[in-house]
């Protein structure tokens, strides 16, 4: 799978250096899901595909990598909220720490999504300011320029 940043880069950007993490905490599928769910609908398929080919690597590093990393962390947290064993779904239990409750996890994921959207908005602002450098971008198709109803609430991105 091709992604804008590697799982290792996402791990480095989304987690603090003092967090003890398994090597597979963030996997390539997490990054793919994050890009498909959050980034591609904003940039559009044509621009996202161009960036996946490696064009504008500096733009990706400067404007998109941190957003992708935060969204990838949200995906990874969702995947790591429980473990499946022969006895069914288990909740992790550390010996010297208490597992975060559901409200804390929701709050963290909400803040990570908010930070990711803010960083993604910064990238879109740059794209729109330098439109001639990004001819594949179609502002009228971007999720940031649409209004939707989700669960009965009007959302303007």
Residue, then its C-alpha position, 0 to 999 in steps of 0.5 A: x500500500x502506498x501512503x503519504x507517510x510511513x507508519x514509522x513516521x506517523x508513530x514518531x510524529x503522533x506520539x511522545x518519545x517517552x511513550x512506551x509503544x510496541x513496534x506494531x502500534x501503528x501499522x500501514x493500514x492505520x495510515x491508509x485508513x486515516x488518509x482515505x477517511x480524512x485526507x482524500x475527501x479534502x484534497x480530492x482523488x487527483x491531488x491525493x494520487x499525485x502526492x502518493x506518487x511522490x510529487x511535492x514531497x516537501x509539501x507533504x512533510x511540511x503541511x500534511x505529515x502531522x495531520x496524517x499522523x494524528x488521524x493515524x493515531x486515532x485509527x490505531x487507538x480505536x484498534x487497540x481498545x481491546x484484545x481478542x483471545x480465546x475467551x473473547x474481547x479483553x480490556x488491556x490491564x497494565x500492572x503499574x497503570x490504570x487503563x484510560x476510561x472510555x470518556x478519556x479515550x473519546x476526549x483524546x481522540x476528539x482532540x487528535x481529530x481536531x488537531x488533524x483538521x486544523x493542520x489539514x485546514x492549514x494545508x488547504x489554505x496553502x494549496x488555495x493560495x498557491x493554486x497554480x502549483x496544485x491544478x488537480x485540486x478542485x475546491x468545490x469538491x473539497x470536504x472543507x467547502x461542503x455542508x452536510x447533515x450527519x445525525x440530524x446536525x448541520x456540519x460545515x467543514 
